[in-house]
Every structure is written in C-alpha cells, then in structure tokens.
Amino acid sequence: MSRIYNFSAGPSMLPMEVLNRAAAEMTDYEGSGMSVMEMSHRSKVYQSIIDDAEARLRRIMGIPENYDVLFLQGGASLQFAMVPMNLLKTSADYVVSGEFSGKAYKEACKYGSICLAATGEANHFTKIPAQSELSLTPGADYLHICQNNTIYGTTWHYIPETASPIVADMSSCILSEPVDVSRYGLIYAGAQKNMAPAGLTVVIIRHDLISEPMSFTPTMMTYAVHAKAKSMYNTPPCYQIYILKLVLEWLENLGGLTAMQKLNREKAALLYDYLDGSSFFRPIADPDSRSMMNVTFQSPSAELDDAFVKAAAAAGFSNLKGHRLVGHMRASIYNAMPREGVEKLVAFMRDFEKANA
C-alpha cells in the first residue's frame, strides 16, 4: 500500500524525512549498536540526544534563558491539573474557547478560586472572544487560554492584554509559526500534532513561576522537581524526544518557523479559498478566528458529510470526519502535511461537489 494523506487531528502524520531517518537508525543509532528505544536514559549517548533536542527547541522558538524547557509525560490533559497545583495561589482566569479549554477550566476548579474570563459556548465555539469581551480579574495568578482549538478549528490571532502571566495550551499549533515566548508565563503542548509521537509533553515555564506547589501535589506533578532534574527525575519518553530532535532538525533545514509559517499559510489559504467560493461546502469557524492547523467544514446535509468522508477515505484522504462531539468534517493540515496533499484534497472536493450538487 502506498502512503495516504493523513488529515488526522492527532496523532498526526510525521515528515517523511523524519520517518526515513528513524527507520535507518532503528537498530543502530549512530554506531551505538542499539536502538534509541533500548538505550539507558542515563547514558552519554542518550544525554546528547535530549540535550540536542532542548537546544534546538530553544533556538527555533527563541526561548529566553529565564525559561526552563521540560520534557514530561501525561499529555496536555495532565497539565490541566499540574498548572493550578503549581501556579494557583489566590485565583486564576480561564477562557473557555472549546472542548479542551473547558476541560482545563473544570479541572482547575477543583483546586481553588477560578474565574471564567470568557466563554464561546453561546456561539458554539466558532470564534475567539475579543479583548473587550474578556472579564479579567485584577491580581489573578495567571490567565489560561487554549491557543488553537483542534475540534472547532479556531485560533487566537492576538495575545490577550493582561497583567497576569499567560498560560497557553499550544498542543495543536506549536512550531507552526513564530511565537514570542516572552509574552507567556508558561506554554505546554502534547507532542502528537507537530512535534513527535504521542507520549511526550513539552512545558516551557518562566523561572519565577516555579515555586512551592500545593501541599498535596504529587512529586511527579511538581515543576520544580523536573526543572531541577533537567527532565531526568524519572525515565523520560526517550524515543519521542529523539523523534522531536529529528523533527526540529527537519524544521531548521526548511528555514525555521518563519518558513514554516509561510508554508502553513499557503496550505490553509488553498483550502479556505476553495471553501469560501463553494456553493456546496461551507467553512464553520468565523473568518476572524480561523485556524491554519484545523479546518472545519460541512456539506448541505449529514448524509452528504458521511458520503464525503467515505469517498475521501477510499481515495486516500483519511481521517476527515469531524470530532464526535460536533460532527461535520475537519482537515488537520499540520506542519508535516505537504502542500501537495491539500492541493489534491481540494481537487477531490471539487469533483465531489460537481457530482453531488
């Protein structure tokens, strides 16, 4: 079977260059006689891998020296609890702009005073709240946002103005474009969209936010512990970090995040331009809030949605069915999706529209 175009929201496709490199090194990493899957995380050869991964991430994202980079586990979902356990002292603000920010908000409410700064529930999460719509608490310990909403296909096109540190879940948009890390207090991201296979979570945290957590916080959920141990308190997700290193090498060879942003904008424009001009398919997210990572759309009926998803899968375009909570369709066009994949998808959609309009 030849490779298909995988539009999954995550775990998502990885660059072919990375997969080929990993395959070539599967049984013998750089003359070590071992796979990265087999080697001790305390060995010198593995230490060079994790050090290189951190150095490349810092370089590519422009992470300031006063931030720690942590390679953790548990996915973004574990961060829903780790963030308040470590950062919440008096109160915090949360913006609920989709499913995962809603889960983060509900989890944080277990640990203290949490204020709902805004919610997009009334408009079915089709748009990001404007700055004027945010009800921010003076002196809040932090403001939590989900930078890109995978399920609803929306993203923040501005950084909220607040005196509180911003905590951002960037799971589905990290490494897709340049980010001014200094504008955030903490960034976290599950790796399975743009970075590596599932199992790795990256946390970027400003030094002054690493403090004594709540008294009942487990050791494994304490940022200070992982920062002091340089992500080696326990066995880290070794292979995922290795793949991240390869992805970062691939990104640097492409020209970094500025070049990646240009490619991602071009891919997204191809799909949105077609959808905006179509009389059959309709984009769902508000134009001012559209994500360039996750494009949500629908046909005239649920029956045609199902027919399209099935026909697309048969033609080699997989995982276009929308999330089970909202239905419709969704094309996740992360970094590794080539422009060719989006071009061929649009061509297929045109043909489907002609046959079913």
C-alpha positions in Angstrom: 0.0 0.0 0.0 1.3 3.5 -0.8 1.2 6.3 1.7 -2.1 8.1 2.2 -2.8 11.7 3.1 -3.5 11.6 6.8 -5.6 14.5 7.9 -5.9 13.2 11.5 -6.2 15.8 14.3 -3.7 13.7 16.3 -1.8 11.5 16.5 -0.9 13.1 13.1 1.5 12.5 10.3 5.2 13.0 10.6 7.6 14.3 7.9 8.7 11.5 5.6 12.3 12.7 6.1 12.0 12.0 9.8 10.3 8.6 9.4 13.0 7.5 6.9 15.8 8.7 9.2 14.2 6.9 12.2 13.9 3.8 10.2 17.5 3.9 9.1 18.6 4.3 12.8 16.1 1.9 14.3 18.5 -0.9 15.2 21.7 1.1 15.4 21.8 4.8 16.5 25.0 6.4 15.3 27.2 3.4 15.8 26.0 2.7 19.3 24.8 -0.8 18.4 21.4 0.0 19.9 18.1 1.4 19.1 17.2 4.6 20.9 14.3 2.5 22.2 16.8 0.3 24.1 19.4 2.6 25.5 19.6 3.9 29.0 18.4 7.4 29.5 21.4 7.8 31.8 23.9 7.0 29.1 26.1 9.6 27.5 24.7 8.9 24.0 21.1 9.5 25.2 22.2 12.6 27.1 23.4 14.0 23.8 20.0 13.4 22.2 18.0 15.1 24.9 20.5 18.0 25.1 20.3 18.5 21.4 16.5 18.4 21.4 16.3 21.1 24.0 19.0 23.3 22.4 17.2 23.1 19.0 13.8 23.8 20.5 15.3 26.9 22.3 17.0 28.1 19.1 14.0 27.5 16.8 11.4 29.1 19.2 13.7 31.8 20.6 13.1 30.7 24.1 14.8 33.1 26.6 17.3 31.9 29.1 15.0 32.6 32.0 12.7 29.8 30.9 13.0 26.1 31.7 12.2 23.5 29.0 10.7 20.4 30.5 10.1 17.1 28.7 7.2 15.4 30.6 4.5 12.8 30.1 0.8 12.7 30.7 -0.3 14.8 27.7 -1.8 18.2 27.8 -4.6 16.7 30.0 -2.2 16.2 32.9 -1.2 19.9 32.6 -4.9 20.8 33.3 -4.1 19.7 36.9 -0.4 20.5 37.1 -0.9 24.2 36.2 -3.2 25.1 39.1 -1.4 22.8 41.5 1.8 24.7 40.9 0.7 28.2 40.0 -2.6 28.8 41.8 -2.2 30.9 45.0 -5.3 33.0 45.2 -7.3 33.0 41.9 -6.9 32.4 38.1 -8.7 33.4 35.0 -9.7 30.9 32.3 -11.1 31.5 28.8 -13.2 28.6 27.5 -12.9 28.7 23.8 -13.5 25.0 23.1 -13.6 21.5 24.5 -10.1 21.2 25.9 -10.0 24.7 27.5 -13.3 23.7 29.0 -11.8 20.6 30.5 -8.9 22.6 31.8 -11.3 25.0 33.4 -13.3 22.2 35.1 -10.1 20.6 36.4 -8.7 23.8 37.8 -11.9 24.5 39.7 -11.1 21.5 41.9 -8.1 23.4 43.3 -9.2 26.9 44.2 -10.9 30.1 43.0 -11.2 30.0 39.2 -12.9 32.8 37.3 -14.5 32.3 33.9 -13.0 35.2 31.9 -15.0 34.4 28.8 -16.7 31.5 27.0 -17.6 30.9 23.4 -20.3 28.4 24.2 -23.1 30.8 23.1 -21.8 30.9 19.5 -20.9 27.1 19.5 -17.2 28.0 19.8 -17.0 29.3 16.3 -15.0 32.4 17.3 -12.4 33.5 19.8 -13.5 36.2 22.3 -12.2 39.7 21.6 -10.1 41.5 24.1 -13.1 43.7 25.0 -15.1 40.5 25.9 -12.6 39.3 28.4 -13.5 39.8 32.1 -10.1 39.7 33.8 -9.5 39.5 37.5 -7.1 42.1 38.9 -4.2 40.3 40.5 -5.0 36.9 39.1 -2.2 34.4 39.4 -2.5 33.6 35.6 -4.7 33.7 32.6 -5.2 30.3 30.9 -6.1 30.0 27.2 -6.0 27.3 24.6 -4.1 28.9 21.7 -5.6 26.7 19.0 -8.9 24.8 19.2 -8.5 21.5 17.4 -12.1 20.4 17.5 -13.7 23.7 16.4 -11.0 25.0 14.1 -10.4 28.3 15.7 -7.2 30.1 17.0 -6.1 33.2 18.9 -4.8 35.8 16.4 -3.8 38.1 19.2 -2.2 37.7 22.6 -4.5 38.9 25.4 -3.5 42.1 27.2 -3.3 41.2 30.9 -1.0 41.9 33.9 -1.2 38.3 34.8 1.1 35.6 33.3 -0.5 33.9 30.4 -0.6 30.1 30.4 -1.2 28.7 26.9 -2.1 25.2 25.7 -0.4 25.1 22.3 -0.7 21.4 21.6 -2.1 21.8 18.1 -0.2 24.9 16.9 3.3 24.8 18.5 6.1 25.1 15.9 3.6 26.1 13.2 4.7 29.8 13.3 7.0 32.1 15.3 5.9 32.8 18.9 7.1 35.5 21.2 7.7 33.2 24.2 8.5 36.1 26.5 4.8 37.2 26.2 3.8 33.9 28.0 4.5 32.7 31.5 4.0 29.0 30.6 3.4 27.1 27.4 2.5 23.5 27.3 1.9 21.1 24.4 1.2 17.5 23.7 3.6 16.3 21.0 1.3 14.3 18.8 0.4 17.2 16.4 3.5 18.9 15.3 6.4 17.5 17.3 6.6 13.8 17.8 4.5 10.7 18.5 2.1 10.7 21.4 3.7 10.3 24.8 5.7 13.5 25.2 4.5 16.7 26.6 6.7 19.9 26.4 6.4 22.5 29.1 8.1 25.9 28.7 8.0 27.8 32.0 9.4 31.1 33.2 11.7 30.7 36.2 9.8 32.9 38.6 6.7 30.8 38.1 8.4 27.7 39.5 7.6 27.8 43.2 6.3 25.7 46.0 3.1 23.8 44.8 0.0 22.9 46.8 0.9 20.7 49.7 -0.8 17.6 48.3 0.8 17.9 44.9 2.5 14.6 43.9 6.2 14.7 43.3 5.8 13.7 39.7 3.5 16.7 39.2 5.8 19.3 40.6 7.5 21.6 38.1 10.4 22.4 40.5 11.3 18.7 40.7 11.5 18.2 36.9 13.3 21.5 36.4 16.0 20.7 39.0 16.5 17.2 37.4 16.5 18.6 33.9 13.6 16.3 32.8 15.5 13.3 34.2 13.8 12.8 37.5 12.4 9.6 36.1 12.8 7.8 32.8 11.6 10.3 30.2 9.7 9.4 27.0 13.1 8.7 25.3 12.0 7.7 21.8 9.6 10.6 21.5 12.3 13.1 22.5 14.5 11.5 19.8 11.8 11.9 17.2 11.4 15.5 18.4 15.1 16.1 17.8 14.7 14.8 14.2 11.6 17.0 13.6 13.5 20.0 14.8 16.4 19.2 12.5 13.9 19.0 9.7 12.4 22.3 10.6 15.7 24.0 10.8 16.6 22.6 7.3 13.4 24.1 6.0 14.3 27.6 7.3 12.8 27.6 10.8 9.4 28.9 11.9 9.2 31.8 9.5 9.5 29.5 6.6 7.1 27.0 8.2 4.5 29.8 8.8 4.7 30.7 5.1 4.0 27.1 4.0 1.2 26.7 6.5 -0.5 29.9 5.5 -0.3 28.8 1.8 -1.8 25.5 2.6 -4.6 27.0 4.7 -5.4 29.6 2.0 -5.7 26.9 -0.6 -8.4 25.1 1.4 -10.2 28.2 2.8 -10.3 29.9 -0.6 -12.0 26.9 -2.1 -14.5 26.7 0.8 -15.3 30.4 0.6 -16.1 30.1 -3.1 -18.0 26.8 -2.9 -21.8 26.7 -3.0 -21.7 23.1 -1.6 -19.2 23.0 1.2 -19.2 25.7 4.0 -16.5 26.6 6.4 -17.6 26.6 10.0 -15.2 28.8 12.0 -15.7 32.6 12.0 -13.3 34.1 9.4 -11.5 36.2 12.0 -10.8 33.2 14.2 -9.9 30.6 11.6 -7.1 28.1 12.4 -4.5 27.3 9.8 -3.9 23.9 11.5 -7.5 22.6 11.7 -10.0 23.5 9.0 -13.7 22.6 9.9 -16.4 22.5 7.2 -19.7 20.9 6.3 -21.8 19.9 3.3 -25.5 20.5 2.9 -26.5 17.5 5.0 -25.2 15.0 7.5 -25.8 12.2 4.9 -23.6 14.0 2.4 -21.0 14.6 5.1 -20.9 10.8 5.7 -20.7 10.1 1.9 -17.9 12.5 1.5 -15.8 11.1 4.4 -16.2 7.6 3.0 -15.4 8.6 -0.6 -12.4 10.6 0.6 -11.0 7.6 2.6 -11.4 5.4 -0.4 -9.4 7.9 -2.5 -6.6 8.0 0.0 -7.6 11.0 2.2 -8.0 9.7 5.7 -9.4 11.0 9.0 -11.6 13.8 7.6 -14.5 13.0 9.8 -15.1 15.8 12.4 -14.8 15.2 16.1 -17.5 13.0 17.6 -18.8 16.0 19.7 -19.6 18.2 16.7 -19.6 16.1 13.6 -19.2 17.6 10.1 -15.7 17.4 8.6 -12.2 18.5 9.7 -8.9 18.6 7.8 -5.9 18.9 10.1 -3.1 20.3 8.0 -0.2 20.3 10.4 3.4 21.0 9.5 4.0 17.6 8.0 1.1 17.7 5.6 2.7 18.6 2.2 1.1 21.3 0.0 0.5 18.6 -2.5 -1.8 16.8 0.0 -4.0 20.0 0.3 -4.0 20.6 -3.5 -5.2 17.0 -4.1 -7.8 17.3 -1.4 -9.2 20.4 -2.9 -9.3 18.8 -6.4 -11.2 15.8 -4.9 -13.6 18.2 -3.1 -14.3 20.0 -6.4 -15.1 16.7 -8.1 -17.3 15.6 -5.2 -19.2 18.9 -5.3 -19.8 18.5 -9.1 -21.1 15.0 -8.6 -23.4 15.8 -5.7 -24.5 19.4 -6.0 
